[in-house]
């Protein structure tokens, strides 16, 4: 008994000593409405972005700057994901796998090869999947909340094409860099002056030879700051009018003056420009079958129905035209056996366009999801054609819609961020 008592006493003392040495393994770094962001989540995201910097041979910004930038991005993501959940916006595994297969194809790999490649580079595959799912959910939320409010009339398209600016804008593509010095909503005149002074100072440094990407990482309040402010390539007409009007006369390497908007002061760099002359456009003769969820058909039932129809067409049990005429929920094309005619880039939603471009001529595509429901398609023919007046009208409409979407999106994001309850606790003592 004495030996047992001694053992119990020793175990108790060891437990007490272990408890005395225990340190918290995780902590809250931000409260976002009724959710939280943990330090471990922030560290994981920072580590992923740091790995991207190293892979691109870019110098890392100071850790505190990176953590603040990443946390601000995560807060905005969390606000949108909470809104999407309340609105019933979800991305199921089938749609997620379809998107991941598309990413793998863009990298000339199968999905298993892509997964193995990421694991080999140190990424957690399950976390990567969920990050892509979240990005898809946020994209659908933005389309529902912002794009649905944007309307472009025929008269606006006509005026744009007739304007000197419109004519010049279709002659070039821009690759822009961007730095934002944010001005909060309801800012005082002193805050506006301070932001303008900071923007002027940044322009001076950049024109004096400072590296644009490094400056964007360290100083920009824009969502693309951690990518060095790189906004990528777009046709000139598709940039927000504030950017396009400033960039139209800029040459490669030029830095703009600060440009004022509701979000703050923007600084642009013309990384590169190209274009001019006529363009050949690839058009696709395509047909599809659509099954749309509704009050009587759940998402899962719609997916099962499109899979059943796809299998029947693939096996020869039904012709494509029969499947469309009997079961497609797109009344316009169903009566024509699913025919959509000749389709040019920009006419369809992105998921449809991507599948159309990736499906070999004459073959049946996999089933896939868009905002309208579940589809499969077949590309009957492909041709190259000169840019027509109709295509220019379409491009002008798309450009105006994209301009307004980008402008409205920034305003909408600021509104959602301002309305959310956010308590940042980056300092461990707070």
C-alpha positions in Angstrom: 0.0 0.0 0.0 2.9 2.4 0.8 4.4 1.8 -2.6 1.0 2.5 -4.3 0.6 5.7 -2.2 4.1 6.8 -3.2 3.3 6.1 -6.9 0.1 8.1 -6.6 1.8 11.0 -4.9 4.5 11.0 -7.6 2.0 10.9 -10.4 0.1 13.8 -8.8 3.3 15.9 -8.5 4.2 15.2 -12.1 0.7 16.2 -13.2 0.9 19.4 -11.3 4.3 20.2 -12.7 3.1 19.5 -16.3 0.1 21.8 -15.7 2.4 24.5 -14.4 4.6 24.2 -17.6 1.6 24.1 -20.0 1.3 27.0 -22.5 -1.7 27.8 -24.6 -1.3 26.2 -28.0 -3.7 28.5 -29.8 -5.5 31.8 -29.4 -8.0 34.1 -31.0 -6.6 36.8 -33.3 -9.9 38.2 -34.6 -13.6 38.0 -33.8 -15.7 38.3 -36.9 -19.4 38.6 -36.1 -20.3 35.3 -34.4 -17.1 33.5 -35.6 -13.4 33.7 -34.8 -10.1 33.4 -36.6 -7.4 31.5 -34.7 -3.7 32.2 -34.6 -3.1 28.7 -36.1 -5.3 29.6 -39.1 -3.4 32.8 -39.6 0.0 31.1 -39.3 -1.0 28.5 -41.8 -2.1 31.1 -44.4 1.0 33.2 -43.8 3.2 30.2 -44.2 1.5 29.3 -47.5 1.9 32.9 -48.9 5.6 32.9 -47.7 6.1 29.7 -49.6 4.8 31.4 -52.7 7.1 34.4 -52.2 10.1 32.0 -51.9 9.0 30.0 -55.0 8.8 33.2 -57.0 12.2 34.4 -55.6 10.5 37.5 -54.1 11.8 39.0 -50.9 9.5 38.5 -47.9 8.0 41.6 -46.3 8.3 42.1 -42.6 6.4 39.4 -40.7 4.2 41.9 -38.8 3.2 43.6 -42.1 2.4 40.2 -43.7 0.3 39.1 -40.8 -1.7 42.3 -40.8 -2.3 42.0 -44.6 -3.2 38.3 -44.4 -5.5 38.8 -41.4 -7.4 41.7 -43.2 -7.9 39.4 -46.2 -9.1 36.5 -43.9 -11.6 38.8 -42.1 -13.1 39.9 -45.4 -13.3 36.3 -46.5 -15.0 35.3 -43.3 -17.6 38.1 -43.5 -18.5 36.9 -47.0 -18.6 33.2 -46.1 -21.0 34.0 -43.2 -23.2 36.0 -45.6 -23.1 33.1 -48.1 -24.1 30.6 -45.4 -27.0 32.7 -44.3 -28.1 32.9 -48.0 -27.9 29.2 -48.5 -25.0 29.4 -51.0 -23.0 26.2 -51.1 -20.6 24.3 -53.3 -20.9 20.5 -53.1 -18.1 18.0 -53.6 -19.1 17.3 -57.2 -18.8 21.0 -58.2 -15.6 21.3 -56.2 -14.0 18.3 -57.9 -15.0 19.7 -61.3 -13.2 23.0 -60.5 -10.1 21.2 -59.2 -9.9 19.1 -62.3 -10.0 22.3 -64.4 -7.1 23.7 -62.3 -5.2 20.5 -62.8 -5.8 20.6 -66.6 -4.5 24.1 -66.8 -1.3 22.8 -65.3 -1.2 19.9 -67.7 -1.9 17.3 -65.0 -4.6 14.9 -63.9 -6.2 15.6 -60.6 -4.3 12.8 -58.8 -1.0 14.2 -60.2 -1.9 17.7 -59.2 -2.8 16.6 -55.7 0.5 14.7 -55.4 2.4 17.7 -56.7 0.9 20.0 -54.0 1.6 17.5 -51.2 5.1 17.2 -52.4 5.5 21.0 -52.2 4.3 20.9 -48.6 0.7 21.9 -49.0 -2.1 20.3 -47.0 -4.5 18.9 -49.8 -7.6 19.0 -47.6 -7.0 22.6 -46.7 -6.3 23.5 -50.3 -9.6 21.9 -51.3 -11.5 23.9 -48.7 -9.8 27.1 -49.7 -10.9 26.6 -53.4 -14.4 25.7 -52.1 -14.5 29.0 -50.1 -13.3 31.0 -53.2 -16.1 29.5 -55.3 -18.7 30.2 -52.6 -17.5 33.8 -52.3 -17.6 34.2 -56.1 -21.2 33.0 -56.2 -22.1 35.4 -53.4 -20.5 38.3 -55.3 -22.3 37.4 -58.5 -25.7 37.2 -56.6 -25.1 40.4 -54.6 -23.3 42.6 -57.1 -23.6 41.4 -60.7 -27.3 41.0 -60.5 -27.7 44.7 -59.9 -25.7 45.8 -62.9 -27.6 46.6 -66.2 -26.1 47.9 -69.4 -28.5 49.3 -72.0 -28.1 49.1 -75.8 -27.9 52.9 -75.9 -24.9 52.8 -73.5 -23.1 50.3 -75.6 -23.7 52.4 -78.7 -22.5 55.6 -77.1 -19.4 53.8 -75.8 -18.4 52.4 -79.2 -18.9 55.8 -80.9 -16.8 57.6 -78.3 -13.1 58.3 -79.0 -12.2 56.6 -75.7 -14.1 53.5 -76.7 -12.4 53.3 -80.1 -9.0 53.6 -78.6 -9.7 51.2 -75.8 -10.3 48.3 -78.1 -6.9 48.8 -79.6 -4.9 47.7 -76.5 -4.6 45.3 -73.6 -3.1 46.5 -70.3 -1.1 44.7 -67.7 -1.4 46.9 -64.6 0.1 47.0 -61.1 -2.0 48.6 -58.3 -1.4 50.2 -54.9 -4.3 51.4 -52.8 -4.0 53.9 -50.0 -7.3 53.4 -48.3 -9.6 56.2 -47.0 -12.2 55.0 -44.5 -15.8 55.7 -45.0 -16.8 59.0 -43.3 -13.1 60.1 -43.2 -12.3 63.5 -41.8 -10.5 66.1 -44.1 -7.4 65.5 -42.1 -7.5 61.7 -42.8 -8.0 62.4 -46.5 -5.1 64.8 -46.6 -2.9 62.3 -44.8 -3.8 59.5 -47.3 -3.2 61.9 -50.2 0.2 62.8 -48.8 1.1 59.1 -48.3 0.1 58.4 -51.9 2.1 61.3 -53.2 5.2 60.1 -51.3 4.7 56.6 -52.7 4.6 57.9 -56.2 7.8 59.8 -55.6 9.5 56.7 -54.3 8.3 54.6 -57.2 9.4 57.1 -59.8 12.7 57.3 -58.0 13.4 53.6 -58.6 11.7 51.8 -55.7 10.5 48.3 -56.6 6.7 48.4 -57.3 6.0 44.8 -56.1 7.9 45.2 -52.8 6.2 48.6 -52.2 2.8 47.1 -52.9 3.4 44.3 -50.4 4.5 46.6 -47.7 2.2 49.6 -48.2 -0.9 48.8 -50.3 -4.3 48.3 -48.8 -5.6 46.6 -51.9 -6.7 43.0 -51.9 -3.9 42.0 -54.3 -1.1 43.6 -52.2 0.5 40.2 -51.3 0.7 39.5 -55.1 2.8 42.6 -55.4 -0.2 44.6 -56.6 -0.3 42.6 -59.9 -3.8 42.9 -61.5 -2.9 40.9 -64.6 -3.9 41.4 -68.2 -7.2 42.8 -69.4 -8.5 44.5 -72.5 -8.3 48.2 -71.9 -12.1 48.5 -72.1 -12.6 46.1 -69.3 -10.7 48.1 -66.6 -12.7 50.4 -64.3 -13.1 53.7 -66.1 -10.9 55.4 -63.5 -8.0 53.1 -64.3 -8.7 52.9 -68.1 -8.8 56.7 -68.5 -5.5 57.1 -66.7 -3.8 54.2 -68.3 -4.8 54.8 -72.0 -1.8 57.1 -72.6 0.6 55.5 -70.2 3.7 53.6 -71.6 5.4 50.5 -70.2 7.0 51.3 -66.8 5.0 54.6 -66.2 3.6 55.3 -62.7 0.3 57.2 -62.5 -0.5 60.1 -60.3 -2.7 59.2 -57.3 -6.3 58.6 -58.6 -9.1 59.3 -56.1 -12.1 57.0 -55.7 -14.5 56.2 -52.9 -12.1 53.6 -51.7 -9.1 55.9 -51.4 -6.1 56.8 -53.6 -5.0 54.4 -56.3 -1.5 54.3 -57.9 -1.1 52.4 -61.2 2.0 51.0 -62.9 1.8 50.1 -66.6 3.7 46.8 -66.4 3.1 46.1 -70.1 0.7 46.8 -72.9 0.0 45.1 -76.2 -2.6 45.1 -79.0 -3.9 46.9 -82.0 -5.2 45.7 -85.3 -7.9 43.1 -86.1 -8.3 40.0 -84.0 -9.4 36.5 -84.8 -12.1 35.1 -82.5 -12.7 31.4 -81.9 -16.3 30.5 -82.0 -17.9 27.2 -80.9 -21.1 25.6 -82.3 -22.4 24.1 -79.1 -25.5 22.4 -77.7 -26.4 21.6 -74.1 -28.9 20.0 -71.7 -29.8 21.8 -68.5 -31.5 20.5 -65.3 -32.4 23.3 -62.9 -33.1 22.9 -59.2 -36.4 24.4 -58.1 -38.9 24.3 -55.3 -39.7 20.7 -56.2 -36.2 19.5 -57.2 -33.3 19.7 -54.8 -29.7 20.3 -55.8 -28.9 16.7 -55.3 -31.9 15.5 -57.3 -30.9 17.8 -60.1 -27.4 16.4 -60.1 -28.6 12.9 -60.2 -31.0 13.6 -63.1 -28.3 15.3 -65.2 -26.0 12.3 -64.5 -28.8 9.9 -65.6 -29.4 11.8 -68.9 -25.6 12.1 -69.5 -25.2 8.3 -69.2 -28.2 7.6 -71.5 -26.7 9.9 -74.2 -23.2 8.5 -73.7 -24.5 4.9 -74.0 -26.7 5.7 -77.1 -29.9 5.0 -75.3 -31.0 8.6 -76.1 -29.7 11.0 -78.8 -28.5 14.3 -77.6 -31.5 16.0 -79.3 -33.9 13.6 -77.6 -32.5 14.3 -74.1 -32.7 18.0 -74.7 -36.2 18.0 -76.1 -37.6 15.7 -73.4 -35.8 16.9 -70.3 -33.8 20.1 -70.7 -35.0 23.0 -68.5 -33.7 25.6 -71.0 -36.9 26.2 -73.1 -35.2 28.2 -75.7 -32.7 25.6 -76.8 -34.7 22.5 -75.8 -37.1 22.9 -78.7 -34.0 22.9 -81.0 -32.5 19.8 -79.6 -30.3 21.8 -77.2 -28.7 23.9 -80.0 -27.2 27.2 -78.9 -25.7 28.1 -82.3 -22.3 29.7 -82.7 -21.0 31.0 -79.3 -18.0 33.4 -78.9 -16.0 34.0 -75.7 -17.8 36.2 -73.2 -21.3 35.2 -74.2 -21.6 32.4 -71.5 -21.0 32.3 -67.8 -17.4 31.4 -66.9 -18.1 27.8 -65.9 -19.9 27.1 -69.2 -17.3 28.8 -71.3 -14.5 27.0 -69.6 -16.1 23.6 -70.2 -16.9 24.6 -73.8 -13.3 25.5 -74.5 -11.9 22.3 -72.8 -14.3 19.8 -74.5 -12.9 18.2 -77.7 -15.0 18.7 -80.8 -17.6 15.9 -81.1 -17.2 14.6 -77.6 -19.6 14.7 -74.7 -18.5 16.9 -71.8 -18.7 15.8 -68.1 -21.7 17.1 -66.2 -21.0 20.5 -64.6 -22.7 23.2 -62.5 -23.3 26.9 -63.2 -25.5 29.4 -61.4 -28.4 28.2 -63.6 -28.2 24.5 -62.7 -26.5 21.3 -63.9 -25.5 20.9 -67.6 -23.6 18.8 -70.0 -22.7 19.9 -73.5 -21.3 18.9 -76.9 -19.1 21.1 -79.2 -20.2 20.3 -82.7 -17.7 22.5 -84.5 -15.1 25.2 -84.0 -14.1 28.1 -86.3 -12.0 31.2 -86.4 -13.7 34.4 -87.6 -12.7 38.1 -87.8 -14.0 40.4 -85.2 -17.5 41.4 -86.3 -19.7 44.3 -85.4 -21.8 41.9 -83.3 -18.7 40.7 -81.5 -17.5 44.2 -80.9 -21.0 45.0 -79.4 -20.7 42.0 -77.2 -17.2 42.9 -76.1 -18.3 46.5 -75.3 -21.2 45.2 -73.3 -19.0 42.8 -71.4 -16.4 45.5 -70.8 -19.0 47.9 -69.4 -20.4 45.2 -67.2 -17.0 44.3 -65.9 -16.1 47.9 -65.2 -19.2 48.4 -63.2 -18.9 45.1 -61.4 -15.3 45.9 -60.3 -16.4 49.4 -59.2 -19.5 48.2 -57.4 -17.7 45.3 -55.8 -15.2 47.5 -54.0 -18.0 49.6 -52.7 -20.0 46.6 -51.6 -17.0 45.0 -49.9 -16.3 48.2 -48.0 -20.0 48.3 -46.9 -20.0 44.7 -45.7 -16.7 45.2 -43.8 -18.0 48.3 -42.1 -21.2 46.7 -41.1 -19.5 43.6 -39.6 -18.5 43.3 -36.0 -14.7 42.9 -36.0 -12.4 42.7 -33.0 -8.8 42.3 -33.9 -6.5 40.8 -31.3 -3.2 40.5 -33.0 -1.4 41.7 -29.9 -1.2 38.8 -27.5 -1.7 41.2 -24.5 -4.9 42.7 -25.8 
